[in-house]
Amino acid sequence: MNDRKLRWGILGAARVNERLMPAIVEASNAELVAIASRRPGAAAETLAKYAPQQQGVRTYDDLDALIDDAEVEAVYLPLANHEHAAWTLRAIQRGKHVLCEKPMALAVSDIEAIEAAARQHKVTVMEGFMYRFHPQHARVLELIRSGTIGEIRSVRSSYSFMMRPARMYRLAENVERGGGAMWDIGCYAIHSARMFFDQPPVAVTAIAKYVESGADIATSGIIDFGEGKYAHFDFSFERARRSEYEVIGTKGGLKCHTVWQLPGDVPVISWWTEDGCQCEERLPAANHFRLEIEHFSECALTGKAPQLSLEDAKTNCRTIVAALQSAAHGRTEKLI
């Protein structure tokens, strides 16, 4: 049995460390060795707040110092959205594996550059959609593959929460700089909707509400997958909390009631069929952040391909950019 642990560094003192840092500490095949932030003292403060029991973790007030640290093998990168691509490339060029928080980049060309660099430096790179590692989605896909609800015709994905004053920084930049709801929670809406279609999107139509900065605060739209198959998405920073998807087939439908699971939550999925079957399943609680870290660590240590490929990242980015263009110009954007 291989008990080797991947040595992790965290590049940024972002709020997501509340979930991510304990996940690295708890993962069976990972070890936290460093954290860096450009804000003086922020790295040490974040470590003390979210992993106070950890001894010997180095803290840096300089990001380059962390990616130059020879002991760091893998980097988790939760910087501002518009910085993801550049810092992912810098870390790759230092020979680090990179788990980049979504969105990996704001342009497909940047992901292509990341893909080429990862190949050249022989490192593992993945976009950080933690939700996909929760077992409830494997159960959903199992039900679909069993034919229970027939052939998939439509998906509805809905993500929202009321923006609190402490989170207003998410609206400070315009959409071109990665600000707004699309790059923050819309990523999930589009990514989770795409999970149920074998073919790539062919077109997207969207409408949005913007704030003064040029960031979208609410967006809705439809992704066309061809052959009469559609995904309807909506997300907002000014609606009550929601993270769910519903899948409708030719024989019935199913729903994942909460995608953003907390470690102690009991996941609920429900499904029905045209012949009158109604079922609700309660699944074991799971920590999708820890499962994501364990999966990525296994891939980096063994050379196994990550569950979320860079091709998947490119398709998601391409769809997001098209949706933003559609909302900005009031027209349907074709993808192929």
C-alpha positions in Angstrom: 0.0 0.0 0.0 1.3 3.4 -1.0 1.1 5.8 2.0 2.9 8.6 0.4 1.3 12.0 0.9 1.3 14.9 -1.6 2.8 18.1 -0.1 0.5 21.0 -0.6 0.9 24.8 -0.6 -2.0 27.3 -0.7 -1.5 30.3 -2.9 -3.8 32.9 -1.3 -5.7 33.6 1.9 -9.2 33.6 0.4 -12.3 32.8 2.3 -12.7 29.4 0.7 -9.8 28.3 2.9 -12.4 27.8 5.6 -13.4 24.6 3.8 -10.3 23.9 1.7 -7.6 24.1 4.4 -9.2 21.6 6.8 -9.8 19.3 3.7 -6.1 19.2 2.9 -5.3 18.5 6.6 -8.0 15.7 6.8 -7.2 14.1 3.5 -5.6 10.6 3.7 -3.0 11.3 1.0 -2.2 15.0 1.5 -0.1 17.2 3.7 -0.3 21.0 4.2 3.3 22.4 4.2 2.8 26.1 3.2 0.4 29.0 2.6 1.2 32.4 1.1 -0.6 35.7 0.8 0.4 39.1 -0.5 -1.3 40.8 2.5 1.3 40.9 5.4 0.4 38.5 8.1 -2.7 37.1 6.3 -1.2 33.7 5.6 -0.3 33.2 9.3 -3.7 34.5 10.3 -5.6 32.1 8.0 -3.5 29.2 9.2 -4.3 30.0 12.8 -8.0 30.4 12.1 -8.7 27.3 10.0 -5.9 24.8 11.0 -4.6 25.9 14.4 -3.4 22.4 15.3 -1.0 22.2 12.3 2.6 22.4 13.3 5.5 23.3 11.0 3.5 24.9 8.1 5.4 27.7 6.5 3.7 31.0 6.0 4.8 33.5 3.3 3.9 37.1 2.6 5.0 36.6 -1.0 3.3 34.3 -3.6 6.5 33.6 -5.5 8.2 32.4 -2.3 5.7 29.6 -2.1 6.0 28.4 -5.6 9.8 28.6 -5.3 9.5 26.4 -2.1 11.1 23.1 -3.2 9.1 21.1 -0.6 5.7 22.2 -2.1 4.7 19.7 -4.8 1.1 20.9 -5.4 -0.6 24.2 -5.3 -4.2 25.1 -4.5 -4.9 28.5 -6.1 -7.9 30.6 -4.9 -6.7 34.0 -6.0 -9.0 36.6 -7.8 -10.6 35.1 -10.9 -8.6 37.3 -13.4 -5.4 36.1 -11.8 -6.0 32.3 -12.1 -4.5 31.7 -15.5 -1.3 33.6 -15.0 -0.5 32.2 -11.6 -1.5 28.7 -12.7 1.1 29.0 -15.5 3.7 30.4 -13.1 3.2 27.5 -10.7 3.4 24.9 -13.6 6.6 26.5 -14.8 8.1 25.9 -11.3 7.1 22.2 -11.7 4.1 22.3 -9.4 0.8 20.4 -9.8 -2.1 22.9 -9.7 -5.6 22.6 -8.4 -7.0 25.9 -9.6 -10.3 27.2 -8.1 -13.0 27.7 -10.7 -12.9 29.4 -13.1 -9.5 28.3 -14.3 -9.4 31.1 -16.8 -11.5 33.8 -18.4 -10.5 32.8 -22.0 -10.2 29.4 -23.7 -6.8 30.5 -25.1 -5.5 30.7 -21.6 -6.6 27.2 -20.8 -4.9 26.0 -24.0 -1.7 27.6 -22.8 -2.1 25.9 -19.4 -2.7 22.6 -21.1 0.5 22.9 -23.2 2.6 23.9 -20.2 1.2 21.1 -18.1 2.2 18.6 -20.8 5.6 20.1 -21.2 6.4 20.1 -17.4 4.6 16.7 -16.8 2.3 18.0 -14.0 -1.3 17.5 -13.1 -3.7 20.4 -13.5 -7.5 20.5 -12.7 -10.2 23.1 -12.3 -11.6 23.1 -8.8 -15.3 22.1 -9.1 -15.5 20.4 -5.7 -19.1 19.5 -5.9 -18.5 16.9 -8.6 -16.7 14.7 -6.0 -19.7 14.3 -3.8 -21.2 10.8 -4.1 -24.7 12.1 -4.6 -23.9 13.0 -8.3 -22.5 9.5 -8.9 -25.9 8.2 -7.7 -27.8 10.6 -10.0 -25.7 9.4 -12.9 -26.3 5.8 -12.0 -30.1 6.4 -12.0 -29.9 8.0 -15.4 -27.7 5.3 -16.9 -30.2 2.7 -15.6 -32.8 4.2 -17.9 -35.1 4.9 -15.0 -36.1 8.4 -16.4 -35.5 7.6 -20.1 -33.5 9.8 -22.5 -32.6 13.2 -21.1 -34.4 16.1 -22.8 -33.9 19.0 -20.4 -32.0 20.2 -17.4 -32.6 23.1 -15.1 -29.9 24.4 -12.8 -30.4 27.1 -10.2 -27.8 28.7 -7.9 -28.2 31.8 -5.8 -27.7 33.5 -2.4 -28.3 37.0 -1.0 -25.1 39.0 -1.3 -23.8 40.2 2.1 -21.8 43.4 2.5 -18.7 41.4 3.3 -18.9 39.8 -0.1 -19.4 42.9 -2.2 -15.9 42.5 -3.7 -17.4 39.9 -6.0 -19.1 42.8 -7.8 -16.2 45.2 -7.9 -14.8 44.1 -11.3 -16.7 43.9 -14.6 -17.4 40.6 -16.3 -14.3 41.0 -18.5 -12.2 41.0 -15.4 -14.0 38.0 -13.8 -16.4 39.9 -11.7 -20.1 39.2 -11.1 -22.4 36.2 -10.7 -21.5 34.4 -13.9 -17.8 33.8 -13.0 -18.6 33.2 -9.4 -21.7 30.9 -9.3 -22.8 30.7 -12.9 -19.8 28.4 -13.4 -21.6 25.9 -11.3 -24.9 26.3 -13.1 -23.4 25.7 -16.5 -21.0 23.0 -15.4 -23.6 20.9 -13.6 -26.1 21.3 -16.5 -23.5 20.0 -18.9 -22.9 16.9 -16.9 -26.0 15.2 -18.3 -25.4 15.6 -22.0 -23.0 13.5 -24.1 -22.7 16.2 -26.8 -21.1 19.7 -26.4 -23.3 22.8 -26.5 -24.2 24.3 -30.0 -25.6 27.7 -28.9 -26.5 29.7 -25.8 -28.9 32.6 -25.2 -28.8 34.6 -22.0 -30.1 37.8 -20.3 -28.5 39.6 -17.3 -29.0 42.3 -14.8 -25.8 44.4 -14.3 -24.5 46.7 -11.5 -22.6 49.9 -12.0 -19.2 48.2 -12.2 -20.3 46.1 -15.2 -20.6 42.9 -13.2 -23.8 40.8 -13.6 -25.7 40.3 -10.4 -28.3 38.0 -11.9 -28.3 36.0 -15.2 -30.6 33.5 -16.8 -30.4 31.6 -20.0 -30.8 28.5 -22.2 -28.0 26.3 -23.6 -28.9 24.4 -26.8 -27.3 21.0 -27.1 -29.0 20.2 -30.4 -31.7 17.6 -31.1 -34.2 19.3 -28.9 -32.1 19.0 -25.8 -31.8 22.1 -23.6 -30.4 23.3 -20.3 -32.1 26.2 -18.5 -29.9 28.0 -16.0 -30.4 30.9 -13.5 -28.2 32.3 -10.8 -28.3 35.4 -8.7 -26.7 37.4 -5.8 -30.1 38.8 -4.9 -32.2 35.7 -4.3 -32.5 33.2 -1.4 -29.9 30.5 -1.2 -30.4 27.8 -3.8 -28.1 25.2 -5.3 -30.1 22.5 -7.2 -30.6 20.9 -10.5 -33.5 19.0 -12.1 -33.2 16.5 -14.9 -36.2 15.6 -17.1 -36.2 12.6 -19.4 -38.7 10.8 -21.6 -39.9 8.6 -18.8 -39.6 10.8 -15.7 -37.3 13.2 -13.8 -35.0 13.6 -10.9 -33.8 16.4 -8.7 -30.6 17.0 -6.6 -31.9 19.3 -3.8 -28.6 20.7 -2.6 -25.4 20.8 -4.6 -23.4 22.9 -2.2 -23.2 20.4 0.6 -21.7 21.1 4.0 -19.8 18.1 5.5 -22.5 17.2 7.9 -25.5 17.7 5.6 -27.7 14.8 4.6 -27.9 14.8 0.8 -31.4 14.3 -0.7 -32.2 13.3 -4.3 -35.7 12.6 -5.5 -37.0 11.0 -8.7 -40.3 10.1 -10.3 -41.5 8.2 -13.4 -44.5 8.5 -15.7 -45.9 5.2 -14.4 -46.4 6.7 -10.9 -43.2 5.8 -9.1 -42.1 8.4 -6.6 -38.9 8.1 -4.6 -36.8 10.1 -2.2 -33.3 9.0 -1.3 -31.2 10.2 1.6 -27.5 9.5 1.2 -24.6 9.5 3.6 -23.0 12.9 4.4 -19.7 13.5 2.7 -17.1 16.3 2.5 -16.7 17.0 -1.2 -13.7 19.3 -0.6 -11.8 16.5 1.1 -12.8 14.0 -1.6 -11.6 16.5 -4.3 -8.2 16.9 -2.5 -7.8 13.1 -2.2 -8.7 12.6 -5.9 -6.3 15.2 -7.1 -3.5 14.0 -4.8 -4.0 10.5 -6.1 -3.7 11.7 -9.7 -0.6 13.8 -9.0 1.1 10.9 -7.1 0.2 8.2 -9.6 -0.1 10.0 -13.0 -3.8 9.0 -13.2 -5.9 11.4 -15.3 -8.1 13.7 -13.2 -11.9 13.2 -13.4 -12.3 16.8 -14.6 -10.2 17.2 -17.7 -8.8 20.4 -19.3 -11.1 19.7 -22.2 -14.0 20.0 -19.8 -12.5 23.3 -18.5 -12.3 24.6 -22.1 -15.9 23.7 -22.9 -17.2 25.3 -19.7 -15.2 28.5 -20.4 -16.3 28.6 -24.0 -20.0 28.3 -22.9 -19.6 31.0 -20.2 -18.0 33.4 -22.6 -20.8 32.8 -25.2 -23.4 33.4 -22.5 -21.8 36.7 -21.5 -21.7 37.7 -25.1 -25.3 36.8 -25.6 -26.4 38.8 -22.6 -24.3 41.8 -23.6 -25.5 41.9 -27.3 -29.1 40.5 -27.0 -28.6 37.7 -29.4 -28.1 33.9 -29.5 -24.4 33.0 -29.6 -23.5 29.9 -31.7 -20.7 27.7 -30.3 -20.2 25.4 -33.3 
